[in-house]
């Protein structure tokens, strides 16, 4: 009986590599400084249309029936990430912002969180306008005493 050669083995994992996810990047940025008080940040796997499931970061608030979902699913061309507003009652998603690719995962996700935070402020007030979360102290930790929470699933 002949043993299979290295490249011919079934289940050979030599060509596999570790993929960096949004969840990994989320741990590296000052989330609480970017997200308005009262909004929860979490992660989930999302699927858009006929595309493969993808990693997603969500912003949600118990008082509002809409979430904001950040993912690379749905991104086209020069976009790295897309922010969708998800209406939990109507069951639909709408693109509300996109983030151009810069090659820096941390900056792209921070920009997407800032865009989602502006949309969260619009959801809270019912009018569009600039949120003040961009002025927040970036040294705030994830364990602050206010209503902000980060949930990793």
C-alpha positions in Angstrom: 0.0 0.0 0.0 1.4 3.4 -1.0 1.1 6.4 1.2 -0.3 9.5 -0.5 2.1 12.3 -1.3 1.9 15.5 0.8 -0.1 17.5 -1.7 -2.4 14.7 -2.5 -3.7 14.1 1.0 -7.4 14.5 1.5 -8.0 17.3 4.1 -4.6 18.8 3.6 -4.7 22.2 5.4 -1.4 23.6 4.3 -3.1 26.1 2.0 -5.4 27.5 4.7 -4.8 30.8 6.3 -6.3 32.8 9.1 -8.9 35.5 8.1 -9.1 38.8 10.0 -12.7 39.6 10.8 -14.6 42.7 11.8 -14.9 41.2 15.2 -11.1 41.1 15.5 -10.9 44.7 14.5 -13.7 45.8 16.8 -11.5 44.8 19.8 -8.8 47.3 18.7 -10.7 50.5 18.4 -12.3 52.8 21.1 -15.9 51.7 20.4 -17.5 53.7 23.3 -16.0 56.9 22.0 -17.6 56.4 18.7 -21.1 55.1 19.6 -23.9 57.2 21.2 -25.0 56.4 24.8 -27.8 53.9 24.9 -26.8 52.1 21.7 -25.5 48.5 22.0 -22.7 47.2 19.7 -22.7 43.6 18.8 -21.6 41.2 16.1 -23.5 38.7 14.0 -23.2 36.8 10.8 -25.3 38.5 8.1 -26.2 37.5 4.6 -27.2 39.9 1.7 -29.0 38.6 -1.4 -27.1 35.6 -2.9 -23.8 36.4 -1.4 -22.0 34.2 1.1 -22.6 35.0 4.8 -20.3 37.7 6.2 -19.2 39.1 9.5 -21.2 42.1 10.7 -21.2 44.7 13.4 -24.5 45.9 14.7 -25.7 49.0 16.6 -29.1 48.6 18.3 -31.2 50.4 20.8 -34.1 48.9 22.8 -36.3 52.0 22.2 -36.1 52.0 18.4 -37.2 49.2 16.0 -34.2 49.9 13.7 -30.7 48.6 13.8 -27.6 49.7 11.9 -25.5 46.9 10.4 -21.9 47.4 9.2 -20.5 44.7 6.9 -18.5 44.2 3.8 -21.4 42.2 2.4 -23.0 44.5 -0.2 -19.9 46.5 -0.7 -19.0 47.1 -4.4 -16.0 48.5 -6.2 -13.9 50.8 -4.0 -16.1 50.4 -0.9 -14.6 48.5 2.1 -17.7 48.5 4.3 -21.4 49.4 3.9 -23.7 50.6 6.7 -27.3 49.4 6.3 -30.3 50.5 8.3 -32.3 47.4 9.2 -36.0 47.9 10.0 -36.9 45.0 12.3 -40.7 45.6 11.9 -40.8 45.8 8.1 -38.0 43.3 7.6 -36.0 45.4 5.1 -32.4 46.9 4.9 -31.4 50.1 3.3 -27.9 51.3 2.5 -27.3 54.6 4.4 -23.5 55.0 4.1 -20.5 53.4 2.6 -16.8 53.6 3.6 -14.1 53.7 0.9 -11.3 51.2 1.1 -8.1 52.6 2.6 -6.2 49.5 3.4 -6.4 50.1 7.1 -9.0 47.8 8.7 -9.1 49.9 11.9 -9.7 53.2 10.2 -12.3 51.7 7.9 -14.3 50.2 10.8 -13.9 53.4 12.9 -15.3 55.4 9.9 -18.2 53.0 9.5 -19.0 53.3 13.2 -18.9 57.1 13.0 -21.3 56.9 10.0 -23.6 54.5 11.8 -23.5 56.8 14.9 -24.7 59.7 12.8 -27.5 57.5 11.5 -28.3 56.5 15.1 -28.6 60.2 16.1 -30.9 60.7 13.2 -33.1 57.7 14.3 -33.2 59.2 17.8 -34.2 62.7 16.8 -36.1 61.9 13.6 -34.1 64.4 11.7 -30.9 64.2 9.8 -27.9 66.0 11.1 -24.4 65.6 12.5 -24.0 63.7 15.6 -21.7 64.9 18.4 -20.2 61.4 19.0 -17.2 62.4 16.8 -16.2 64.8 19.5 -16.1 62.1 22.2 -12.9 61.3 24.1 -11.2 58.4 22.2 -9.6 57.1 25.5 -13.0 56.0 26.9 -12.9 52.3 27.6 -15.5 49.7 26.9 -16.3 49.4 30.6 -17.7 52.9 31.1 -20.6 53.5 33.6 -23.2 54.8 31.2 -25.6 52.9 29.0 -23.2 51.9 26.3 -22.5 48.2 26.1 -20.5 46.0 23.7 -21.9 42.5 23.2 -19.8 39.9 21.4 -21.7 36.8 20.4 
